[in-house]
Amino acid sequence: MFEFFAEMFGFTFMQRAFVATTVLSASVAPVGAFLVLRRLSLAGEAMAHAITPGIVIGFVTAGLSVMSLLIGGLIAGVGVAILTALLARKTILRSDASLASLYLIALAAGIFILSAAGSAVPLKSFLFGSILGIDDASMLLVGGVATVTLLSFAVLLRPLIVSTCDPVFFEARAKHPWLIDQGFMLLLVLNLLAAFKTLGTLMAVGLMILPATAARYWAATITGQLVLGFIFALLSCWIGLTLSYVFPDTPSGPAIVLVAGAIFLISVLCAPLGFGPKGRNTTSLNANSET
């Protein structure tokens, strides 16, 4: 066993992959936890597709450089988030319908732009990421996003908890409650962009949502869910990368998400808040001690 791990970690690309996914796990865990708590899990998937036109435009104009993809995806994601909030406030559509409409338009626009430009994109890398081939710029992107995310949560954690558990009270007391929502959506977009470079557009949300939903079955407090979400994400990355090394034809991104899915299914069946009387009777989150 020791010889196996010594051989695996003897490769520089495996060392970089483990470091990148460890940092990424710490970054996406709090975002995923609040996506689940705020019932925005599908919104995370929608935003992953909403950033597509920005990424495509960045690729067409400047190639697969981290800066072009970051700027393009950030503009597209923030633009969709702002338009979603505006439509929800100014029209009869709710935010979920507005987001669904806008992300479908954005996804179609991205595909159209890509086809019109006639660019050859490494489709497998685009869909499933390239964590085993991560370069220095991508490592810096993941590290920078993780730093911004963790520092932001140090400031936003309490307002997020209050707005999640009692949104009516929060809106009544806060001067600008929409700032918290938009700040959270910005962090979501940043983490999707970081995950895109490593896990691809199809797998990016998996590392956010599956560990968070699994943690929800084990912990009734927000702190517990944050910690367990990080642990589950970390285990998913480490085991998934190991599987992709043992089976070279296995894409690392899907392997990581499948491991996260297995942890979710085990949690559903075995966790205290999964199947069983206690899980069925639990209807509220015990967050009093957190606030």
N, C-alpha and C positions, 0 to 999 in steps of 0.2 A: 504493500500500500504506500509506504514511504517513497519507494522508488518511482511509483506511478506519479505521485504529486511532484516529486523532484524533476521528473522528466517533463511534466506538463508546464510547470513554472519555469523551466529552463528556456522556454520560448518567450521572446520579448513581447510578441503580439498577445500572448495569453496574460502576461503580467499587466499589460496596458488595459486589456479587456476587463480584468478583475478590478483594477483600480477605478476605471471609468464607471462600471456598473455599481460599485460600492458607493461612489459619490452620487450617482444618479438615484440610487435607492433612497439615500438620505434626503434628496431634493423632492422626489415625487411622492414620498410617503405622506407628508402633511397635506399636500394638495389633494391626493386621492382620498384621504380621510374626510376632508370637508366636502368634496364632491359627493361622497356617499351620504354624509350627514345632512347636507342641504338638498338632497334628492336631485342632484345635477349630474348623475353618472352618464346619462345619455348626452348631456350637453358637452361633456368632455370628448366623447366620440365625435359629436358634430363639429366641435372646434378643431379637432384633428384634421377633418376634411376641409374646414373653412380656410385654413392656412395654405391649402394647396395652390391656389393661383399665385400667391405671393412667392412661394417657393419655386414654382414653375417659371415665373417672370425673372426671378433672380438667377435661375439656372440658364435660361435662354440668353440673358444679357451678359452674365459673367461666369458661367460655368458652375461647377460644383464647389465653389469656394464657400467657406463657412460664413463669411461676412455677408455675401450676397444673399444666401439662403436665410440668414438670420434677419436681415433688414426686410427682405421681401415677405417672409412669413410673419414677422412682427407687425408690419403694416397691415397685412391682410387680416390677421387674427384680431388685432385691436379694432380695426375698422368694422369687422362683423360684430364684435362685442358692443361697440358704441351704437351701431345701427339697431342691434337687437334691443338694447335698453331704450333707445329713442322710440322705436315702434311700439314697445310694450307700454310706454308712458303716454304716448300721444295718439294711439289708435286703439281699436277694440280688440286687436290681437293680443293674446298672452305671450309671454316671453318664449315659451317652448315652441309655439307655432311660428313666431317671428324668426327664431334661431333656425328651425328646420327649413324654413323657406330660404333664408339667406345662405345657409351652408350648402344647400342643393345648387343654388345659383353659382356660388363660389366654386364648388367642385366641378360643375359643368364648364365654367369659364376656364378653369385651370386645364382641363383636358382639351378644350378647344384651342387655347393658346399654344399648348404643346404640339398639337397636331398641325396647326397652321404654321408654326415655326419650323416644323420638319426636323426637330432635334432628336437625336438618338440618345435616349436616357437608359442607363443600366437599370432596367425595370426591377430586377430582383433586389438590387440594393435599395431602390426607391421604396419598394413595398415592405421589405423585411429588414432593412438596415445593414450595416456592415461593421458590427462591433469588433470583429476580429481583425479588421483593417483600419481601426480608428487612428487618425493622424494627430499631430500636435495641436493643430488649430481646433479640432473637435474636442480634444481633451481640455483645452482652455475654455471652450464654450460650456462644456458640462460643469467644470469647476466654477466658472463665473456665475452660471445660472444657479447652481447649488448655493453659492455664497449669498447671492441676492435673495433667494427664496428663504433661506434660514434666517437671515437678518430681518427680512420683511415680516416673517411669522413671529419673530420676537416682539415686534411692534403691533402686529395685527391680530395676534392670537386671542386676546381677551375680547376685542370687538367682534371677531368672527364667532366666538363661542356664544356671546350674547345674541347676536343677530341670527344665529342658527337655532338657538333654543327658544328665543322669545322675540321674533322679528317685529311684532307690534310695539313692544316696549322699547326696542332699540330704535325704531323709526321715530318714536315719540320723544326720545331723549337726545338722539344724535342730530347735530346741525345739518350734516351732509351724509346721510346713510348710504347714498349711492356710491360714495367714494370707496367704501369698504368692498362693495360688490365689484366695482370696476378694477380695484386693486387686486382682488382675488383672481378675476378673469385675466388680468395681465400676467400674473404668476402662472396661471394655467397655460397661457400661450407660450411663455418662455420655456416652461418645462416640456411642452409638446415639441418645441423646436429642438431642445437638447435631446429628447428621446428619439426624435425623427432621425438624427444623425447616427444613432446607435441601433435602434430597433426598427426603424422604418415607419411609414405612415400607417400601415395596417396594425402594427403591434404596439405603437407608442402608448396608447391609452391602456393597454392590458396591464402594464406594470404599475399604473396608477390605481386602477379600479379593483383588480382581483385581490391583491394583498389587503386593501382597505375593506372590501366586503368580507373577506375571511376573518380579519381582525374584529369586525363588528359582531361576529358570532361568539367571540371569546371574551370580549371586554365590554362592560357597560358604561365605562367612563371615557371621556374624550382622550385623556392622557394615556390610558391603556391602549386605546385604538391607535394612537399615534406611534407608540413604541412598538406594538405588535405589527402594525403595518410596515414599519421599517424592517423589522426582523424577517417578516414573510417575504418582502421584496428582495432583501439581501439573499435569503436562502434560494429564492427563485432564480436569481441571477447566477449565483455560484453553482447550483446544481445544473441549471440549464447550460452554462458554459462548459461544465465538465462533460455533460452528455454530448455537446457538439464537438468536443475534442475526441471523445471515445468513438463517436460515429461521425466521421468527417463529412459525410453527405448531408448531415442535418443542419439546417440554418439555425444560427444561434438565437435570433430573435424569436421565432416560433417556439424553439425549445424552452426559452425562458418563460414565455407566456403560458405554455402547456404545464410547466411545473407550477406556476402560480395558480393555474386552473385546478391542478390536482390538490394543492393546499386548500383551495376554496371548497372543493367537494368533500375533502376530509373534515373540514370545519363544519360544513352543513350537517354531516352525519354524526360527528363526535363532540362538537363543542357544546358547552352548557347552554348557550342561547340558540343552538340549532334545533334539530328535531328533538322533541321531548316536551314535557309539561312546562318546564321553566321557560324554554324558548318560545313556546306558543303564547304564554301569558305575559311575556315582556312586551310592553307597548310604548314605553317612554324611556328616554335616556336620563340616567342619573347624573346630571351635570351640576348639581348644586354645590358640590364640593369643589368643582373646577372653577366656578365663577366667584 
